[in-house]
Structure formats: structure tokens, C-alpha cells
Amino acid sequence: MKAALSPTLTLYIGARFLIWVLGVAVLLSGIILLADSVELLRRASPKPEATLRIILVMALFKLPSTAQEVMPFGLLAATLGCLTQLTRTSELIIVRVSGASIWQVLTPALILGLAIGLLRIGAFDPLSAAASDHFERMERRYIDNADPLVVASPTGIWLRQATTKDSYVLHAHAMTDNRPIFSGVTLLSFDSADHFIQRIDAETAELKDSAWVLQNVQITQPDKPAQHAAGVSVPAKLTFQQLLESFASARTLSFWQLPGFIAVLEASGLPSRAHRLKFQALLAMPLLFVGIILVAATFALRLPRFGGLPLAIGAGAMAGFLLYFLSSLAAAFGLNSSIPLALAAWGPAVITAILGITLLLYVEDG
């Protein structure tokens, strides 16, 4: 019969694992911050208004989003490092000789992995979404100089575009079947001083060749009777694909905001597949983290017997890259509707957990 771990030993193993997780997180954050700063400096080199202070602030706002993308690799590295260190100091060997199973040894790490996954959903993701929103705003202002502003709301789709001479605000009730055709369109034109010029009401509008083609329109101007026209063309600064990409990206919306925004997109006829995929992937995150710890434990406990620490680290890194490839491939298939969204989001997590349990059972019984 396996001996149960004492509460003191359980807390000790959990504390060691937590220290490794925090250490790896700080190291990866520093590397990410440096790499992002260099990349932003390169992109902002022709922009004199993008000072070094602004670039550093942008890199800090981008850090949470990038950090959560590499969080699975950090958890894998922390598990490998913690268990390898416990093995080299003979602490893990003594615990195993005392009669404890590997499942008892890993229980503190698995509980912490589950807790980190829940915090990733409920706390870190909202922080990352808010920071990403600030970063994208600064990126549009200081680097990309993107002018059109597109917003999806419960009342429909809103777009604002400004030039040196005039500007306009366009509102559409809905989009038709993911095509560049919009119904119930109202366009308000203003001059450079924001004085009202005219209002155009159209039955439909099509975004075609960087222009809005409005059909069956009524034009209303100050102190003039309304005029009817078969069609009117208004210049646009963006294509249909750019318009779709201009809506709030999935990374700028937190787990708590996604359900409401998905409902808004679907009510407006806009594509919501990327947002629904993120929501499902976040739900699967705790299971994925538990599976990563199990897989990493297999390499940390088994491979040092055959090739030492370098082989264990190399095998763990290879497992991490395979996991990243599998997750990216599943996400790509999910976005283009090749596989169901639930399979794309939950598949990598379920496969990782099953693989980790299977390999660890082999290690324990072997």
C-alpha cells in the first residue's frame, strides 16, 4: 500500500514547483519584452513621433498577450526543471523509496497547474485583453496610422473615416452572409470643420474596390428638399477583408466579454468563429495545463536514466514544439471550418492529457 505524503512534504513540493513557475515566467517575460521592444523600434524607425518611451510603453502593453501565448511552454519548462532538480538532489528518490507513488508526488503540481489554468481564464486573460486593446490603439496611432474606425454594437455596424477635406460616419444594421453587402445603411458627411454636409439613406451598400456603392438612396442636405437616386459611390479607405479585421480582435476581448460580443457579431451577420474558438480554447486551458505537467513529468523522470539532463531537456522542448504545432494546426482548421470548433479547441488539451496519463502510467508501472 502506498504511503500518503505528509502535508508538510506536499506543501514543500508545491512551493518548489511554484518557485520554478515564477522563475521561468520572469525569465520568459524579460526575453519577450526585449524582443518586442527591438521589433517595435524597427517598425517605428520612420515615425519620429514614436519616441523610445512610447515604444517601451507599447512593449509593456503587448507583453501580457505574448506571455500568455508561451505560458504552456513555460509550464512545461518549470515542470522539467523542478522534477529534474528534485531528482539530482535525491529528494524525489527518497520520497519514492518511502513508498509514495508518482501520482502523489505530482498532486501539488497538478493542483497548481489547474489553479494557474483557472487564473489564466478569469484573471490573466482580462488583463491581457485590456493591455492588448491599449497596445493596438497606440499601434494604430504611432506606427500604422490607420484611420478608419470600425465598431460592432447591438445597434449594428459603425464606421468612421476622415480625410484632410471631409469625413463621414456610416451605420449599417447588418451584413449579408459574410459578403460585402450591408442593409439599412445611413451615411452622414461632414466637412473638415465637422460641419454637417449631407445625409444619405440607402437600402443596401456594397464595399467594392475600396468604395461604398449605395443603392436606392435618399440624399438629404440642409435647407434643400430630399433627393432620390438609384445609386451613389463614396470612396473608402479599406477593403472588405480589412473591414472584417478592423472589428475588435479576439485577443482584445476577455473571457467574460466574449459571450456578449459573439452575440453582437452574430446578430449583425458578422463572422464570429475566431471569437468562439478563443472562448472554447480558454475553457480547455486548465485541462491543457494539467496534461502538459503530466507529459513533462514523464520526460523528467524517465529520460535522465538513459541520457541525462540534456536529453530530458531536448525531449521536453520537442514535446513543446509538437504541442504548439498541433494547437496551431487545430486552430487553423477550426477557423476555416475544416473541423468543428469544439474539436479544434479541446482536441489538443484532451490529446495532451491522455498522452501524459498513458506515458506516466508506463513510467510508474515500468
C-alpha positions as CSV (number, residue, x, y, z in Angstrom):
1,M,0.0,0.0,0.0
2,K,1.4,3.4,-1.0
3,A,2.2,5.8,1.9
4,A,0.4,9.1,1.9
5,L,2.5,12.3,1.7
6,S,2.5,14.4,4.8
7,P,1.0,17.9,4.5
8,T,4.5,19.4,5.1
9,L,6.0,17.5,2.2
10,T,3.1,18.3,0.0
11,L,3.5,22.0,0.7
12,Y,7.2,21.7,0.1
13,I,6.9,20.1,-3.3
14,G,4.1,22.6,-4.2
15,A,6.3,25.6,-3.1
16,R,9.3,24.3,-5.2
17,F,7.1,23.9,-8.2
18,L,5.6,27.4,-7.7
19,I,9.1,28.9,-7.4
20,W,10.1,27.3,-10.7
21,V,6.9,28.6,-12.4
22,L,7.5,32.1,-11.2
23,G,11.2,32.0,-12.1
24,V,10.5,30.7,-15.7
25,A,7.7,33.3,-16.0
26,V,10.1,36.2,-15.1
27,L,12.8,34.9,-17.5
28,L,10.4,34.4,-20.4
29,S,8.8,37.8,-19.8
30,G,12.2,39.5,-19.9
31,I,13.1,37.8,-23.2
32,I,9.7,38.7,-24.7
33,L,9.9,42.3,-23.5
34,L,13.4,42.7,-25.1
35,A,12.4,41.1,-28.4
36,D,9.1,43.1,-28.7
37,S,11.0,46.3,-27.9
38,V,13.5,45.7,-30.6
39,E,10.8,44.8,-33.2
40,L,8.7,47.9,-32.3
41,L,11.8,50.1,-32.6
42,R,12.5,48.7,-36.1
43,R,8.8,49.3,-37.2
44,A,8.8,52.8,-35.7
45,S,12.1,53.9,-37.1
46,P,10.5,56.1,-39.8
47,K,8.0,57.6,-37.3
48,P,9.6,60.5,-35.4
49,E,6.6,60.8,-33.0
50,A,7.2,57.3,-31.7
51,T,9.8,58.0,-29.0
52,L,11.7,55.5,-27.0
53,R,9.4,56.0,-24.0
54,I,6.3,55.3,-26.2
55,I,7.9,52.2,-27.7
56,L,8.7,50.8,-24.2
57,V,5.2,51.5,-23.0
58,M,3.8,49.7,-26.1
59,A,6.1,46.7,-25.4
60,L,4.8,46.6,-21.9
61,F,1.2,46.6,-23.1
62,K,2.0,43.8,-25.6
63,L,3.8,41.7,-23.0
64,P,0.7,40.1,-21.4
65,S,-0.7,38.9,-24.7
66,T,2.6,37.3,-25.9
67,A,3.3,35.9,-22.4
68,Q,0.1,34.0,-22.3
69,E,0.8,32.5,-25.7
70,V,4.1,31.0,-24.4
71,M,2.6,30.1,-21.0
72,P,2.3,26.4,-21.9
73,F,6.0,26.3,-22.8
74,G,6.8,28.0,-19.5
75,L,4.8,25.5,-17.5
76,L,6.5,22.6,-19.4
77,A,10.0,24.1,-18.7
78,A,9.1,24.7,-15.0
79,T,7.9,21.1,-14.5
80,L,11.0,19.7,-16.2
81,G,13.3,22.0,-14.1
82,C,11.6,21.3,-10.8
83,L,11.5,17.5,-11.1
84,T,15.0,17.3,-12.5
85,Q,16.3,19.4,-9.6
86,L,14.4,17.2,-7.1
87,T,15.9,14.1,-8.7
88,R,19.5,15.5,-8.7
89,T,19.3,16.4,-5.1
90,S,17.9,12.9,-4.3
91,E,14.8,14.4,-2.7
92,L,12.5,12.8,-5.2
93,I,14.3,9.4,-4.9
94,I,13.9,9.4,-1.1
95,V,10.2,10.3,-1.4
96,R,9.7,7.4,-3.9
97,V,11.6,4.9,-1.7
98,S,9.4,5.8,1.2
99,G,6.5,4.3,-0.7
100,A,4.9,7.4,-2.3
101,S,3.6,7.0,-5.9
102,I,4.4,9.4,-8.7
103,W,0.8,10.5,-8.7
104,Q,1.1,11.6,-5.0
105,V,4.3,13.4,-5.8
106,L,2.7,15.2,-8.7
107,T,-0.5,16.1,-6.9
108,P,0.7,19.5,-5.7
109,A,2.0,20.4,-9.2
110,L,-1.3,19.2,-10.8
111,I,-3.4,21.3,-8.4
112,L,-1.2,24.3,-9.0
113,G,-1.4,23.7,-12.8
114,L,-5.2,23.6,-12.5
115,A,-5.2,26.8,-10.4
116,I,-3.0,28.5,-12.9
117,G,-5.3,27.5,-15.7
118,L,-8.3,28.9,-13.9
119,L,-6.4,32.1,-13.2
120,R,-5.4,32.3,-16.8
121,I,-9.1,32.3,-17.7
122,G,-10.6,34.5,-15.0
123,A,-7.8,37.0,-14.1
124,F,-4.9,37.0,-16.5
125,D,-7.0,36.9,-19.7
126,P,-8.9,40.1,-18.8
127,L,-5.6,41.8,-18.0
128,S,-4.1,40.6,-21.3
129,A,-7.2,41.8,-23.3
130,A,-7.2,45.3,-21.7
131,A,-3.4,45.6,-22.4
132,S,-3.8,44.3,-26.0
133,D,-6.6,46.9,-26.6
134,H,-4.3,49.7,-25.4
135,F,-1.4,48.3,-27.5
136,E,-3.5,48.2,-30.7
137,R,-4.7,51.8,-30.1
138,M,-1.1,53.0,-29.7
139,E,0.0,50.9,-32.7
140,R,-2.7,52.5,-34.9
141,R,-1.7,56.0,-33.7
142,Y,2.1,55.9,-33.7
143,I,3.0,53.1,-36.2
144,D,0.3,52.1,-38.6
145,N,-1.5,55.5,-38.8
146,A,-4.7,53.6,-39.5
147,D,-7.6,55.9,-40.0
148,P,-10.9,54.0,-40.4
149,L,-12.6,53.2,-37.1
150,V,-15.0,50.2,-37.2
151,V,-17.2,49.1,-34.3
152,A,-19.8,46.4,-33.9
153,S,-22.6,47.1,-31.4
154,P,-26.1,45.9,-30.6
155,T,-27.5,48.6,-33.0
156,G,-25.4,47.4,-35.9
157,I,-22.1,48.3,-37.6
158,W,-20.5,51.8,-37.3
159,L,-17.6,53.1,-39.4
160,R,-15.8,56.4,-39.3
161,Q,-13.4,57.7,-42.0
162,A,-11.7,61.0,-42.2
163,T,-9.6,62.8,-44.8
164,T,-7.9,66.2,-45.0
165,K,-11.0,67.6,-46.6
166,D,-14.0,65.8,-45.1
167,S,-15.2,62.8,-43.1
168,Y,-18.2,60.6,-42.8
169,V,-19.9,58.2,-40.4
170,L,-21.6,55.1,-41.8
171,H,-24.1,52.9,-40.0
172,A,-25.5,49.6,-41.2
173,H,-28.0,47.4,-39.5
174,A,-26.5,44.1,-40.6
175,M,-24.2,42.4,-43.1
176,T,-25.4,39.7,-45.5
177,D,-24.0,36.2,-45.2
178,N,-20.3,37.2,-44.7
179,R,-20.5,39.1,-48.0
180,P,-19.6,42.8,-48.5
181,I,-23.3,43.8,-48.8
182,F,-24.9,45.8,-45.9
183,S,-28.5,46.6,-45.4
184,G,-30.2,49.6,-43.8
185,V,-27.4,52.0,-44.4
186,T,-27.1,55.6,-43.2
187,L,-24.2,57.8,-44.1
188,L,-23.5,61.2,-42.5
189,S,-21.0,63.5,-44.2
190,F,-19.1,66.4,-42.5
191,D,-16.5,68.9,-43.7
192,S,-13.1,69.5,-42.3
193,A,-14.6,71.7,-39.5
194,D,-17.1,68.9,-38.6
195,H,-20.0,70.9,-40.1
196,F,-22.8,68.7,-41.4
197,I,-22.9,68.4,-45.2
198,Q,-25.5,65.7,-46.1
199,R,-27.2,62.5,-45.0
200,I,-27.6,59.6,-47.3
201,D,-30.0,56.8,-46.6
202,A,-29.6,53.7,-48.7
203,E,-31.5,50.4,-48.9
204,T,-28.2,48.5,-49.4
205,A,-24.5,49.3,-49.7
206,E,-21.7,47.2,-51.1
207,L,-18.0,47.6,-50.3
208,K,-16.4,47.1,-53.7
209,D,-12.9,48.2,-54.9
210,S,-12.3,50.5,-52.0
211,A,-15.6,52.3,-52.4
212,W,-19.1,52.2,-50.9
213,V,-21.7,51.6,-53.7
214,L,-25.0,52.6,-52.2
215,Q,-28.2,51.5,-53.9
216,N,-31.7,53.1,-53.9
217,V,-30.7,56.2,-51.9
218,Q,-32.3,59.3,-50.5
219,I,-30.0,62.3,-50.1
220,T,-30.9,65.0,-47.5
221,Q,-29.0,68.3,-47.4
222,P,-29.5,71.4,-45.2
223,D,-32.2,73.8,-46.5
224,K,-32.9,71.6,-49.5
225,P,-35.6,69.0,-50.4
226,A,-34.7,65.4,-50.2
227,Q,-33.5,63.9,-53.5
228,H,-33.7,60.3,-54.6
229,A,-31.1,58.5,-56.7
230,A,-30.6,55.0,-58.0
231,G,-27.0,54.8,-56.7
232,V,-24.2,56.7,-55.1
233,S,-20.5,55.9,-54.8
234,V,-18.5,57.0,-51.8
235,P,-14.7,56.5,-51.5
236,A,-13.5,54.0,-48.8
237,K,-10.0,53.6,-47.3
238,L,-10.3,49.9,-46.6
239,T,-11.2,46.7,-48.4
240,F,-13.8,44.2,-47.2
241,Q,-11.1,42.0,-45.7
242,Q,-9.6,45.0,-43.8
243,L,-13.0,45.9,-42.6
244,L,-13.5,42.4,-41.1
245,E,-10.1,42.6,-39.5
246,S,-10.9,46.0,-38.0
247,F,-13.5,44.7,-35.6
248,A,-12.4,44.1,-32.1
249,S,-10.0,41.1,-32.4
250,A,-10.4,38.1,-30.2
251,R,-7.3,38.9,-28.2
252,T,-8.7,42.3,-27.1
253,L,-11.7,40.7,-25.5
254,S,-11.6,38.9,-22.2
255,F,-13.2,35.6,-21.3
256,W,-16.1,37.5,-19.6
257,Q,-16.7,39.8,-22.6
258,L,-16.6,37.2,-25.3
259,P,-20.2,35.7,-25.0
260,G,-21.8,39.1,-25.3
261,F,-19.6,40.2,-28.2
262,I,-20.2,36.9,-30.0
263,A,-24.0,37.6,-29.7
264,V,-23.5,41.1,-31.2
265,L,-21.5,39.8,-34.1
266,E,-24.0,37.1,-34.9
267,A,-26.9,39.5,-34.7
268,S,-25.1,41.8,-37.1
269,G,-24.3,39.0,-39.6
270,L,-20.6,39.3,-38.9
271,P,-18.2,36.3,-38.6
272,S,-17.6,35.2,-35.0
273,R,-15.7,31.9,-35.5
274,A,-12.4,33.3,-34.2
275,H,-14.1,34.6,-31.0
276,R,-16.0,31.4,-30.4
277,L,-12.7,29.4,-30.9
278,K,-10.9,31.6,-28.3
279,F,-13.8,31.1,-25.8
280,Q,-13.7,27.3,-26.2
281,A,-9.9,27.2,-26.1
282,L,-9.9,29.2,-22.8
283,L,-12.4,26.7,-21.3
284,A,-10.0,23.9,-22.2
285,M,-6.9,25.7,-20.8
286,P,-6.9,24.1,-17.3
287,L,-7.1,20.6,-18.8
288,L,-4.2,21.5,-21.2
289,F,-2.0,22.7,-18.3
290,V,-2.6,19.5,-16.4
291,G,-1.7,17.5,-19.5
292,I,1.5,19.5,-20.0
293,I,2.6,18.8,-16.4
294,L,2.0,15.1,-16.9
295,V,3.9,15.0,-20.2
296,A,6.8,17.0,-18.8
297,A,6.9,14.7,-15.7
298,T,7.3,11.7,-18.0
299,F,10.4,13.1,-19.6
300,A,11.9,14.4,-16.3
301,L,11.5,11.1,-14.6
302,R,12.3,8.6,-17.3
303,L,14.8,10.0,-19.8
304,P,17.6,11.0,-17.3
305,R,18.2,7.3,-16.7
306,F,19.2,6.9,-20.3
307,G,20.7,10.2,-21.5
308,G,21.0,12.5,-18.6
309,L,19.7,16.1,-18.3
310,P,20.4,17.3,-21.8
311,L,18.3,14.5,-23.4
312,A,15.4,15.2,-21.0
313,I,15.5,18.9,-21.8
314,G,15.7,18.3,-25.5
315,A,12.9,15.8,-25.4
316,G,10.7,18.2,-23.4
317,A,11.4,21.0,-25.8
318,M,10.5,18.8,-28.7
319,A,7.2,17.9,-27.0
320,G,6.5,21.6,-26.5
321,F,7.1,22.3,-30.2
322,L,4.9,19.4,-31.2
323,L,2.1,20.7,-28.9
324,Y,2.4,24.2,-30.4
325,F,2.3,22.7,-33.9
326,L,-0.8,20.6,-33.0
327,S,-2.6,23.5,-31.4
328,S,-1.8,25.9,-34.3
329,L,-2.9,23.3,-36.8
330,A,-6.1,22.6,-35.0
331,A,-6.9,26.3,-34.7
332,A,-6.3,26.9,-38.4
333,F,-8.6,24.0,-39.3
334,G,-11.2,25.3,-36.8
335,L,-11.1,28.9,-38.3
336,N,-11.6,27.7,-41.9
337,S,-14.4,25.4,-40.8
338,S,-12.5,22.2,-41.7
339,I,-13.2,20.7,-38.3
340,P,-15.8,21.6,-35.6
341,L,-14.8,24.4,-33.2
342,A,-15.1,22.2,-30.2
343,L,-12.6,19.7,-31.7
344,A,-10.2,22.5,-32.6
345,A,-10.3,23.9,-29.1
346,W,-10.5,20.8,-26.9
347,G,-8.6,18.4,-29.2
348,P,-5.0,19.4,-28.2
349,A,-5.9,19.6,-24.5
350,V,-7.6,16.1,-24.5
351,I,-4.8,14.5,-26.5
352,T,-2.1,16.0,-24.3
353,A,-3.9,14.9,-21.1
354,I,-4.4,11.3,-22.4
355,L,-0.8,11.1,-23.7
356,G,0.5,12.3,-20.3
357,I,-1.6,9.9,-18.3
358,T,-0.6,7.0,-20.6
359,L,3.1,7.7,-20.5
360,L,3.1,8.3,-16.8
361,L,1.3,5.0,-16.1
362,Y,4.0,3.3,-18.2
363,V,6.8,5.0,-16.2
364,E,5.1,4.2,-12.8
365,D,4.5,0.5,-13.7
366,G,7.8,0.1,-15.6
